[in-house]
């Protein structure tokens, strides 16, 4: 049952699939259905969480919530609101969420570039021989004032090493990029066991200040737009070619994501 599925929209279901592999589970933030009780417990435990729609893409509807010394801060889009009590925060969130299913995810204190958080989109696809292959990694820096890094939300796309080298140095940068590829391969393997008809995945991976990678989300219909903003065009050409081989067509008219400024390119 479900073996012919190529796409899964529920983030909670995808998280539970990844958690089946103990090697991956160590790299998955705690993720639970949104309830007032789960929100309060997660804020007590983690101090920062993300509240995101269970079904959704492109960073739409994702909100960052932090516990302060006195009260709470809610960051949605470029606007931030503070609440003196957890009850006021909960009421505001419930008004925004309505009846849609939402999740509470442990917040990861990620590496930053010029004060803006960044993470990575890791693309893995079945090549024409039918084997999983990592076809690209792109770094995404959040739009100024926003908590999400998506290119569709105005994020800036960088070559990964440009952002990792200042924080990690050459040796650890190379090791981190290899680790991301291994996490992508493990994720593809665990998904394939239940959903052998899947041909591509896009992992959103963040790196915390201790240089540990975290799998924030798995996309079963990934958007290759970030790769169109890289100087190295061979990556997006390979992604498109592999997609065509299994019948996928991509829209590459990517107007919202930004290219890294020339001085920041290697």
SEGUGU-759060 format. One line per 8 residues: number of its first residue (from 1); their letters; for each residue x, y, z of N, C-alpha, C. Coordinates in pm, 1 decimal. Layout:
<rs>
NUM) a) X/Y/Z/X/Y/Z/X/Y/Z; ...
</rs>
This chain:
<rs>
1) xxxxxxxx) 84.8/-120.0/0.0/0.0/0.0/0.0/88.1/124.7/0.0; 58.8/217.5/-93.0/133.5/341.1/-99.4/262.9/329.5/-176.0; 296.6/206.2/-223.5/426.3/186.4/-286.8/438.4/259.2/-420.1; 325.6/293.4/-483.1/331.1/361.0/-612.4/335.4/513.1/-598.5; 327.2/561.5/-476.4/330.2/706.2/-455.5/465.4/763.7/-494.1; 461.6/881.0/-560.1/584.3/951.5/-594.8/603.2/1076.3/-509.9; 494.1/1123.5/-448.4/500.6/1247.2/-371.0/427.1/1228.6/-239.2; 479.3/1290.7/-134.0/413.0/1294.4/-3.4/410.0/1439.8/40.9
9) xxxxxxxx) 293.2/1488.5/79.8/284.5/1629.1/119.5/300.7/1650.0/269.8; 265.5/1550.7/351.0/269.6/1568.1/496.8/412.8/1569.5/548.9; 452.2/1680.3/608.2/586.0/1690.0/667.0/601.4/1594.9/785.8; 492.7/1575.6/861.2/499.9/1486.6/976.9/522.9/1343.2/932.4; 453.4/1300.3/827.0/472.8/1164.6/776.1/615.7/1147.3/726.0; 667.5/1245.3/653.8/804.3/1235.5/601.7/905.7/1230.8/715.7; 879.8/1307.1/821.8/968.9/1302.7/938.2/968.6/1164.2/1000.6; 851.7/1103.6/1011.7/842.0/970.5/1072.8/912.3/865.4/988.3
17) xxxxxxxx) 911.6/883.1/856.4/984.0/789.8/769.4/1134.2/801.0/794.7; 1184.0/923.5/802.7/1327.6/943.9/825.2/1369.3/886.8/960.6; 1282.3/898.3/1060.5/1315.7/850.7/1195.2/1329.5/698.9/1203.1; 1288.9/628.0/1098.7/1302.2/482.3/1100.0/1447.9/437.5/1098.3; 1536.5/522.5/1049.8/1678.5/489.3/1044.7/1748.9/558.3/1161.2; 1804.1/482.7/1256.3/1865.4/546.2/1373.4/1983.8/636.0/1338.3; 2050.1/609.3/1224.6/2161.1/695.7/1183.6/2110.2/832.8/1140.2; 1989.0/836.5/1086.5/1928.1/963.3/1048.4/1860.1/1030.8/1165.8
25) xxxxxxxx) 1801.6/951.0/1253.9/1722.5/1006.2/1364.7/1803.7/1102.4/1450.6; 1934.8/1080.0/1461.1/2021.0/1168.2/1540.3/2031.4/1307.9/1478.4; 1990.5/1320.3/1353.7/2004.4/1446.9/1282.3/1869.2/1510.3/1249.9; 1763.1/1467.0/1318.3/1628.0/1518.0/1291.4/1578.2/1595.5/1412.9; 1543.3/1722.7/1396.9/1489.2/1798.3/1510.8/1355.8/1738.9/1556.6; 1329.6/1750.0/1684.5/1201.3/1705.7/1738.7/1086.4/1776.4/1665.6; 990.5/1698.0/1616.4/879.3/1752.6/1537.5/749.5/1687.3/1583.2; 651.7/1770.0/1619.9/524.9/1719.5/1673.7/408.5/1799.2/1615.7
33) xxxxxxxx) 287.2/1742.6/1617.7/170.8/1821.2/1576.8/154.3/1944.2/1666.5; 110.2/2053.9/1607.6/90.2/2175.6/1686.8/-30.5/2161.1/1777.3; -6.4/2177.0/1905.7/-111.3/2197.4/2005.1/-56.5/2300.7/2102.4; -142.9/2359.7/2180.4/-95.9/2456.2/2279.5/1.0/2390.2/2377.3; -30.4/2265.1/2413.2/53.3/2193.0/2509.1/190.3/2160.0/2449.4; 191.7/2114.6/2322.0/318.7/2081.7/2257.4/405.5/2205.8/2236.9; 340.9/2317.2/2205.0/415.2/2442.0/2188.2/482.2/2482.4/2320.0; 405.6/2480.5/2428.0/459.6/2521.7/2557.6/573.8/2430.4/2601.4
41) xxxxxxxx) 556.6/2299.4/2581.8/660.7/2204.2/2622.3/787.6/2222.8/2538.8; 770.3/2245.0/2407.8/886.6/2262.1/2320.4/961.9/2390.2/2353.1; 890.1/2497.2/2386.2/957.0/2622.6/2422.1/1031.6/2609.2/2554.7; 974.0/2535.0/2648.5/1045.1/2510.6/2775.3/1172.6/2431.2/2750.0; 1164.2/2334.1/2660.9/1277.0/2243.6/2636.1/1384.0/2307.2/2546.7; 1341.5/2373.2/2437.5/1435.3/2416.8/2333.7/1459.4/2567.2/2331.4; 1367.5/2644.7/2388.0/1384.7/2789.9/2388.2/1347.6/2856.9/2257.4; 1354.1/2783.7/2146.5/1317.4/2836.0/2014.8/1257.1/2722.7/1932.9
49) xxxxxxxx) 1149.2/2753.6/1862.1/1084.7/2653.5/1776.4/1039.9/2720.0/1646.9; 1010.4/2635.5/1550.1/945.5/2680.5/1426.9/806.7/2618.4/1422.0; 709.7/2700.6/1389.6/572.7/2655.4/1372.5/544.9/2660.6/1222.9; 516.8/2543.9/1164.1/506.3/2537.2/1018.0/387.3/2451.3/976.1; 330.5/2479.9/859.7/218.1/2398.5/811.9/262.8/2256.5/780.6; 177.9/2159.0/812.0/211.0/2019.9/781.7/213.2/1997.8/630.3; 125.8/2066.4/559.8/120.4/2058.3/413.6/152.2/2197.4/359.6; 260.2/2208.2/287.4/296.3/2339.7/235.4/436.3/2336.7/178.5
57) xxxxxxxx) 471.6/2442.6/108.1/603.0/2448.8/46.2/645.8/2594.0/34.3; 768.6/2613.0/-11.1/824.1/2745.5/-41.5/837.3/2834.8/82.2; 830.3/2776.3/200.4/844.7/2855.2/322.7/721.4/2934.5/361.5; 610.6/2913.6/290.5/488.9/2989.2/318.6/429.1/2944.0/452.0; 398.1/3039.5/539.5/332.3/3008.3/665.6/424.7/2966.6/777.7; 556.3/2963.7/754.0/650.5/2922.0/858.3/678.5/3038.7/952.7; 668.5/3013.8/1082.5/689.5/3117.0/1183.7/792.8/3070.1/1286.4; 872.3/3163.7/1333.4/973.8/3134.6/1435.1/924.9/3189.3/1568.5
65) xxxxxxxx) 936.7/3109.8/1674.7/892.1/3150.6/1807.7/1007.4/3132.0/1905.8; 1034.5/3233.9/1987.0/1143.5/3227.4/2084.1/1092.9/3260.3/2223.3; 1149.7/3192.4/2322.9/1123.3/3227.1/2462.1/1225.7/3331.9/2504.1; 1178.9/3444.1/2557.7/1265.1/3551.7/2603.4/1278.1/3545.8/2755.4; 1360.5/3633.0/2810.8/1372.1/3638.1/2957.4/1237.9/3674.1/3020.0; 1164.1/3760.8/2952.5/1029.8/3797.6/2999.8/936.5/3798.1/2879.6; 873.4/3683.9/2853.5/777.1/3677.4/2744.9/825.4/3595.0/2626.7; 766.3/3623.3/2510.1/789.6/3542.8/2391.1/791.3/3633.2/2267.9
73) xxxxxxxx) 866.9/3591.7/2165.5/870.0/3666.0/2040.0/823.9/3575.9/1926.6; 735.6/3628.7/1841.8/685.5/3559.0/1723.6/734.6/3633.2/1600.3; 805.4/3560.5/1512.5/863.2/3619.3/1391.3/792.3/3556.5/1272.0; 717.1/3637.3/1197.1/643.6/3590.1/1080.1/672.9/3684.9/964.6; 730.6/3633.2/856.0/771.8/3721.1/747.5/880.6/3814.6/796.6; 862.8/3944.6/776.4/961.0/4041.7/827.0/910.4/4109.2/953.7; 797.5/4064.1/1006.4/738.7/4125.8/1125.4/762.1/4040.6/1249.0; 791.0/4106.7/1360.5/808.7/4038.5/1488.4/713.8/4098.7/1591.3
81) xxxxxxxx) 651.7/4011.7/1670.7/561.0/4055.6/1776.7/605.5/3991.6/1907.0; 586.5/4063.5/2017.3/621.2/4008.2/2148.2/495.4/3992.8/2232.9; 499.8/3892.6/2321.1/385.6/3860.8/2406.3/437.3/3838.4/2548.0; 375.4/3898.7/2647.2/422.3/3880.1/2784.1/389.1/3742.7/2841.0; 287.4/3675.5/2783.5/246.0/3546.2/2837.7/237.0/3441.8/2727.2; 248.9/3315.9/2764.6/235.1/3206.0/2669.8/92.9/3201.0/2615.1; -3.9/3239.7/2697.3/-142.9/3235.4/2651.9/-166.0/3334.2/2537.6; -110.5/3453.1/2548.9/-125.0/3551.4/2441.9/-59.8/3503.8/2313.8
89) xxxxxxxx) 57.3/3441.4/2325.1/125.3/3384.9/2209.3/40.2/3275.7/2145.2; -11.9/3186.4/2226.6/-92.7/3076.2/2174.7/-216.4/3128.0/2101.7; -282.3/3227.2/2159.6/-402.6/3282.1/2095.5/-369.2/3344.2/1961.2; -256.6/3415.6/1953.5/-215.5/3476.5/1827.0/-186.4/3369.8/1722.2; -116.3/3264.9/1762.1/-84.6/3157.9/1667.4/-211.0/3085.9/1619.7; -302.1/3057.9/1712.4/-425.1/2989.0/1673.8/-506.8/3072.1/1575.8; -504.4/3203.1/1592.2/-575.9/3291.1/1499.7/-513.7/3285.1/1359.9; -379.6/3278.1/1355.2/-309.2/3272.1/1226.5/-327.0/3136.0/1159.2
97) xxxxxxxx) -327.2/3030.6/1240.4/-330.8/2895.1/1186.9/-470.5/2855.0/1140.9; -570.8/2893.2/1216.1/-706.8/2852.1/1183.5/-722.7/2702.0/1201.3; -780.9/2636.2/1101.4/-807.7/2492.5/1111.7/-702.0/2407.3/1041.8; -600.3/2471.1/984.7/-498.4/2394.8/911.8/-408.9/2317.6/1008.4; -369.1/2195.8/972.2/-275.9/2121.7/1057.8/-136.9/2184.1/1051.8; -81.4/2211.7/1167.4/51.5/2271.4/1178.8/140.4/2183.3/1265.3; 270.3/2209.5/1258.3/368.9/2135.1/1336.2/449.6/2229.8/1423.0; 505.6/2175.5/1529.6/603.6/2246.4/1613.1/735.8/2172.6/1597.2
105) xxxxxxxx) 838.0/2242.3/1548.4/968.3/2179.7/1526.4/1075.2/2248.7/1610.1; 1156.9/2168.0/1674.7/1270.8/2218.5/1751.2/1351.4/2317.3/1667.3; 1381.4/2433.3/1722.8/1461.4/2531.8/1652.1/1609.4/2499.4/1662.3; 1678.8/2507.5/1550.7/1823.1/2484.9/1546.2/1891.8/2620.1/1531.2; 1989.6/2646.6/1615.0/2063.9/2773.3/1606.2/2173.6/2755.1/1501.1; 2138.9/2797.6/1380.3/2219.2/2765.5/1263.1/2330.2/2867.6/1241.7; 2424.1/2831.3/1156.2/2528.5/2924.8/1114.9/2465.8/3043.8/1042.3; 2535.6/3156.9/1048.6/2482.9/3279.5/987.5/2586.8/3344.1/897.1
113) xxxxxxxx) 2535.8/3417.0/799.0/2618.8/3495.8/708.9/2570.0/3639.7/715.5; 2655.9/3728.3/759.6/2618.6/3869.2/778.3/2492.2/3882.5/863.8; 2485.0/3798.0/966.3/2373.6/3802.3/1060.4/2248.5/3730.8/1015.2; 2249.4/3676.1/895.1/2130.7/3608.0/839.6/2151.3/3457.1/841.1; 2050.0/3381.1/883.0/2065.2/3235.0/887.4/2078.6/3177.0/747.1; 2152.2/3065.6/738.3/2157.5/2996.1/610.2/2149.7/2845.9/631.0; 2103.4/2778.3/526.8/2100.1/2632.3/525.1/2127.9/2585.0/383.3; 2102.0/2457.1/356.4/2143.1/2397.4/230.2/2030.2/2314.9/169.9
121) xxxxxxxx) 2016.0/2322.6/38.5/1927.9/2231.7/-34.2/2017.2/2125.8/-99.9; 1992.6/2001.3/-63.0/2067.9/1888.4/-116.6/1975.0/1808.2/-206.9; 2011.3/1797.4/-331.9/1928.8/1728.0/-430.5/1985.2/1588.4/-453.6; 1898.6/1487.2/-446.3/1938.8/1350.8/-478.0/1833.8/1291.8/-570.9; 1880.6/1226.8/-678.3/1791.0/1175.4/-782.2/1836.6/1036.3/-825.7; 1744.4/962.9/-885.5/1782.3/838.9/-950.7/1841.5/873.7/-1086.5; 1962.7/825.8/-1110.2/2025.8/853.1/-1238.2/1968.7/759.4/-1345.5; 2005.4/777.5/-1471.5/1949.3/692.0/-1577.0/1972.1/543.1/-1555.9
129) xxxxxxxx) 2071.4/505.7/-1475.4/2093.9/364.4/-1444.2/2005.1/316.0/-1330.4; 1925.0/407.2/-1271.8/1833.5/368.7/-1165.1/1893.6/371.8/-1026.2; 2012.6/428.5/-1012.1/2077.8/437.7/-880.8/2068.8/580.1/-827.2; 2053.7/592.4/-695.4/2046.2/724.1/-633.2/2181.8/793.9/-643.5; 2177.5/921.8/-678.8/2299.3/1001.6/-693.6/2272.2/1144.2/-644.7; 2361.5/1195.0/-560.7/2349.6/1333.9/-516.6/2392.3/1423.5/-632.6; 2300.0/1506.8/-681.1/2326.4/1586.3/-801.7/2355.6/1732.8/-773.0; 2349.9/1775.0/-647.6/2385.7/1913.7/-620.4/2357.0/1955.9/-477.7
137) xxxxxxxx) 2435.5/2052.6/-430.1/2411.9/2117.3/-300.8/2421.2/2267.6/-323.0; 2320.5/2339.3/-278.1/2319.9/2485.4/-286.8/2295.4/2542.4/-148.1; 2362.1/2652.0/-116.4/2342.1/2719.7/12.4/2241.5/2832.8/-5.9; 2156.2/2852.2/96.0/2050.8/2953.3/89.1/2058.3/3043.9/212.1; 2075.6/3172.8/187.7/2081.2/3271.2/296.1/1948.0/3343.9/302.2; 1892.1/3355.9/422.6/1761.0/3418.1/438.5/1761.5/3563.7/391.1; 1649.0/3606.5/338.9/1626.7/3748.0/306.8/1641.6/3828.6/436.0; 1701.3/3948.0/428.6/1715.2/4028.2/551.1/1581.4/4046.7/622.4
145) xxxxxxxx) 1581.4/4016.3/751.4/1459.9/4032.9/831.1/1369.7/3912.3/833.9; 1399.8/3807.6/755.3/1316.2/3688.5/753.6/1386.8/3572.5/823.6; 1305.9/3478.1/873.3/1360.8/3362.8/943.7/1376.6/3242.0/852.4; 1313.8/3245.3/732.4/1321.8/3132.7/639.7/1420.3/3164.9/528.9; 1483.2/3060.5/475.3/1590.9/3079.2/378.2/1547.2/3058.1/233.6; 1424.3/3015.2/212.0/1379.5/2977.4/78.1/1406.1/3086.0/-25.1; 1451.2/3044.2/-141.2/1468.6/3138.4/-250.6/1338.8/3205.5/-288.8; 1227.9/3131.5/-277.6/1096.5/3187.9/-311.0/1055.2/3297.7/-214.1
153) xxxxxxxx) 1124.3/3306.2/-98.6/1099.3/3411.9/-1.2/1207.5/3520.8/-8.8; 1280.8/3523.8/-121.0/1382.7/3626.2/-139.8/1520.0/3589.0/-89.5; 1542.2/3459.3/-61.9/1673.3/3415.1/-16.3/1779.6/3429.9/-124.1; 1905.6/3434.1/-82.1/2018.6/3448.2/-173.3/2092.2/3315.2/-181.4; 2126.2/3274.2/-302.5/2185.6/3143.2/-326.3/2337.3/3155.4/-342.1; 2409.2/3073.4/-266.4/2555.7/3073.6/-267.0/2608.0/2933.0/-297.1; 2730.7/2927.3/-344.9/2803.7/2801.6/-347.6/2830.9/2761.4/-202.3; 2804.0/2636.4/-162.9/2814.0/2597.8/-21.4/2947.0/2631.5/45.2
161) xxxxxxxx) 3058.1/2605.4/-22.5/3187.2/2626.9/41.0/3212.7/2773.2/72.9; 3150.5/2863.7/-2.2/3168.3/3006.7/24.1/3124.2/3042.1/165.7; 3016.8/2979.6/212.0/2963.5/3010.0/345.3/3026.1/2922.6/453.4; 3061.5/2799.8/418.9/3114.3/2708.7/520.8/3260.6/2734.5/554.5; 3338.9/2772.0/457.2/3483.1/2787.7/481.4/3516.1/2883.7/596.6; 3452.8/3003.5/603.8/3485.9/3093.6/714.8/3451.2/3036.0/851.7; 3349.3/2950.5/857.5/3305.1/2895.2/985.9/3375.8/2765.7/1021.3; 3414.0/2688.0/919.3/3460.4/2552.3/945.4/3601.9/2523.9/897.0
169) xxxxxxxx) 3655.5/2604.1/806.3/3785.6/2571.9/748.7/3772.1/2466.8/639.7; 3879.2/2447.4/563.3/3872.2/2358.3/446.6/3842.8/2213.9/483.6; 3915.2/2158.2/579.5/3898.4/2016.2/611.9/3756.9/1986.7/660.5; 3707.1/2066.5/754.2/3573.0/2041.0/808.3/3464.3/2073.7/705.8; 3490.1/2170.8/618.2/3393.7/2199.6/511.8/3378.1/2079.1/420.5; 3488.8/2022.1/376.6/3482.2/1903.8/290.4/3411.6/1789.0/361.3; 3440.0/1772.4/490.9/3377.5/1663.7/566.7/3226.8/1686.7/580.6; 3186.1/1812.0/604.1/3043.4/1842.8/616.0/2969.3/1816.3/486.1
177) xxxxxxxx) 3027.5/1854.5/374.3/2961.7/1832.4/245.7/2948.3/1682.7/216.4; 3049.7/1605.6/251.8/3039.6/1459.8/236.0/2931.5/1403.3/327.5; 2923.4/1457.9/450.2/2822.1/1411.8/546.1/2681.5/1441.0/493.4; 2661.7/1558.3/434.7/2530.6/1591.3/376.7/2492.3/1492.0/267.9; 2589.0/1455.1/185.8/2560.2/1358.4/78.9/2525.0/1222.2/137.0; 2592.4/1183.1/245.2/2559.5/1055.2/309.5/2419.7/1058.9/369.1; 2382.9/1171.2/432.3/2247.9/1184.1/488.3/2143.1/1175.8/378.0; 2172.4/1237.2/263.3/2079.1/1230.6/150.3/2065.2/1087.0/100.2
185) xxxxxxxx) 2177.3/1014.7/91.5/2173.4/876.6/44.1/2096.1/787.0/141.1; 2116.8/805.6/271.5/2042.0/728.0/370.9/1892.6/759.2/363.8; 1860.5/886.7/344.7/1719.9/927.0/335.0/1655.1/864.4/211.7; 1725.5/868.4/99.2/1672.1/807.4/-22.5/1649.4/657.6/-3.3; 1741.7/592.7/66.5/1728.7/448.6/89.1/1607.3/416.5/174.8; 1586.2/493.6/282.9/1473.8/463.9/372.2/1340.1/495.4/305.2; 1335.5/599.9/221.8/1212.3/628.4/147.4/1185.7/520.3/42.8; 1290.7/473.9/-23.2/1274.3/376.0/-130.9/1215.1/244.6/-82.3
193) xxxxxxxx) 1241.1/211.6/42.8/1189.1/84.9/94.0/1037.0/84.3/97.4; 977.1/200.2/124.0/831.4/208.4/128.1/773.9/264.0/-1.5; 849.0/350.8/-66.3/799.5/418.9/-186.4/899.5/402.3/-301.3; 905.8/282.8/-357.9/1006.5/257.5/-462.4/982.9/336.8/-590.4; 865.5/395.3/-607.8/838.1/472.0/-729.6/897.9/612.6/-725.8; 950.0/654.6/-609.8/1009.2/788.7/-600.0/1141.7/794.6/-675.5; 1163.9/908.7/-740.7/1284.9/926.5/-819.3/1372.2/1042.5/-771.7; 1321.6/1126.6/-684.1/1398.7/1244.5/-644.3/1356.6/1290.8/-506.2
201) xxxxxxxx) 1451.8/1348.8/-434.1/1426.6/1410.0/-304.1/1511.4/1535.6/-294.5; 1459.6/1634.6/-222.6/1537.3/1753.4/-190.9/1539.7/1770.5/-40.2; 1656.0/1759.0/20.1/1668.3/1772.3/165.3/1706.0/1915.4/200.6; 1640.1/1969.3/302.4/1680.7/2096.9/360.4/1764.8/2064.2/483.3; 1893.3/2095.0/476.3/1987.2/2061.2/583.2/2047.8/2189.1/639.2; 2041.3/2203.7/771.1/2104.3/2316.3/839.6/2225.4/2266.1/917.1; 2318.4/2356.0/943.4/2436.8/2323.1/1023.4/2437.1/2414.7/1145.3; 2444.6/2353.8/1264.7/2441.0/2435.9/1385.4/2580.7/2489.6/1417.6
209) xxxxxxxx) 2589.0/2565.0/1526.1/2714.6/2632.5/1559.7/2823.7/2537.1/1604.4; 2786.7/2414.0/1634.9/2886.5/2310.5/1665.3/2921.6/2228.4/1541.8; 2871.7/2271.8/1426.6/2897.1/2209.7/1296.3/2831.4/2072.9/1282.6; 2718.2/2055.1/1350.4/2639.9/1932.9/1332.3/2531.7/1958.7/1228.2; 2518.6/1872.7/1126.9/2411.0/1890.7/1028.6/2277.6/1835.2/1079.2; 2169.7/1902.4/1041.3/2034.3/1864.3/1081.2/1944.7/1858.7/957.2; 1869.0/1751.6/944.0/1773.3/1738.7/834.0/1642.5/1804.6/877.6; 1618.2/1924.4/827.7/1499.8/2000.5/868.3/1373.4/1951.3/798.4
217) xxxxxxxx) 1388.9/1910.3/673.8/1271.7/1874.9/594.7/1316.2/1793.8/473.9; 1227.0/1705.4/428.2/1250.9/1629.5/305.2/1139.1/1663.8/207.1; 1178.0/1705.6/88.9/1081.2/1741.1/-15.2/1077.7/1630.0/-119.5; 959.0/1577.6/-147.4/947.6/1468.9/-244.8/918.0/1520.7/-385.6; 892.9/1649.4/-398.6/880.9/1712.8/-530.1/965.0/1840.5/-526.7; 1096.8/1827.0/-520.4/1182.4/1942.5/-495.9/1189.6/2039.1/-614.1; 1205.7/2164.5/-580.6/1218.3/2272.1/-678.2/1367.3/2296.5/-703.5; 1414.8/2282.7/-827.5/1557.4/2301.7/-853.9/1598.0/2447.9/-873.3
225) xxxxxxxx) 1505.3/2541.7/-846.4/1535.1/2683.2/-870.0/1666.0/2731.4/-807.7; 1699.7/2692.6/-683.0/1825.4/2743.9/-626.4/1946.2/2718.3/-715.4; 1945.7/2605.9/-785.9/2062.4/2568.8/-865.2/2076.6/2654.2/-991.0; 1968.9/2722.7/-1030.8/1979.5/2812.3/-1146.6/2056.7/2938.7/-1112.9; 2075.7/2965.6/-982.9/2143.9/3087.9/-940.2/2293.3/3067.2/-914.4; 2340.3/2944.8/-930.5/2482.0/2916.9/-910.0/2560.5/2943.1/-1038.3; 2686.5/2981.4/-1020.8/2773.0/3003.5/-1136.3/2796.9/2873.2/-1213.1; 2805.4/2762.4/-1139.7/2829.7/2632.3/-1201.2/2699.3/2580.4/-1261.1
233) xxxxxxxx) 2683.4/2594.4/-1391.8/2559.3/2554.7/-1458.2/2550.1/2404.0/-1479.6; 2660.9/2332.4/-1457.3/2656.2/2188.3/-1481.3/2561.1/2118.6/-1384.7; 2544.4/2173.8/-1263.6/2456.9/2109.5/-1165.3/2312.4/2111.8/-1211.5; 2260.7/2228.4/-1249.2/2120.6/2236.4/-1289.5/2097.2/2159.7/-1420.2; 2198.1/2156.5/-1507.0/2182.9/2079.6/-1631.4/2168.1/1931.1/-1600.9; 2246.7/1881.0/-1505.9/2235.6/1739.8/-1468.9/2102.1/1711.5/-1401.7; 2059.2/1800.1/-1310.0/1930.9/1782.8/-1241.7/1817.0/1773.9/-1343.3; 1816.3/1865.4/-1440.6/1710.9/1867.0/-1542.6/1717.4/1741.5/-1629.1
241) xxxxxxxx) 1837.7/1701.8/-1667.3/1852.7/1583.5/-1752.2/1803.8/1457.3/-1681.3; 1840.7/1442.1/-1553.5/1794.7/1325.9/-1478.8/1643.1/1329.8/-1462.4; 1588.8/1449.2/-1434.8/1444.1/1461.8/-1422.6/1371.9/1424.0/-1550.0; 1424.1/1467.4/-1662.7/1362.0/1433.9/-1791.1/1361.5/1283.3/-1814.4; 1468.0/1216.3/-1767.6/1479.1/1071.8/-1788.6/1367.5/995.3/-1718.6; 1316.3/1048.5/-1605.7/1204.6/980.2/-1538.3/1073.2/1057.6/-1549.8; 1066.7/1150.9/-1645.6/939.3/1213.8/-1679.4/905.4/1340.0/-1604.2; 1000.6/1397.5/-1532.7/973.9/1520.9/-1458.0/1012.6/1641.4/-1543.0
249) xxxxxxxx) 930.3/1744.4/-1538.7/959.6/1870.1/-1605.9/961.9/1980.5/-1501.0; 1059.8/2068.9/-1508.8/1076.9/2173.4/-1408.3/1052.0/2310.5/-1468.7; 996.2/2400.3/-1387.2/987.6/2541.1/-1423.4/1113.3/2609.8/-1370.2; 1194.1/2662.6/-1459.8/1321.1/2724.1/-1419.6/1315.2/2876.3/-1428.8; 1194.1/2931.2/-1431.0/1177.6/3076.9/-1432.0/1176.8/3124.9/-1287.0; 1295.0/3138.8/-1229.6/1310.3/3162.5/-1085.7/1340.6/3310.3/-1062.7; 1239.0/3387.7/-1032.5/1255.5/3533.0/-1025.2/1274.1/3585.5/-883.3; 1238.3/3506.7/-782.1/1242.2/3559.5/-645.4/1374.6/3533.6/-574.7
257) xxxxxxxx) 1436.4/3419.5/-603.7/1566.0/3389.5/-543.6/1671.1/3484.1/-602.6; 1772.3/3513.3/-521.5/1876.9/3606.4/-564.1/2009.6/3535.3/-579.8; 2090.9/3584.6/-672.8/2226.9/3534.5/-687.6/2317.2/3597.6/-583.5; 2416.9/3523.3/-540.9/2517.1/3580.3/-451.3/2589.6/3693.8/-523.4; 2625.6/3800.9/-451.6/2700.3/3908.7/-515.9/2835.6/3859.7/-566.6; 2888.7/3919.2/-673.5/3013.0/3868.9/-733.2/3128.6/3854.5/-636.4; 3141.8/3946.8/-540.6/3254.1/3941.9/-446.8/3247.7/3820.3/-355.9; 3126.3/3759.2/-344.4/3109.8/3645.4/-254.7/3124.3/3513.3/-327.4
265) xx) 3143.9/3517.9/-459.3/3158.1/3394.2/-533.3/3304.0/3351.4/-534.8; 3328.5/3221.0/-523.9/3467.2/3174.7/-522.3/3533.5/3191.0/-658.5
</rs>
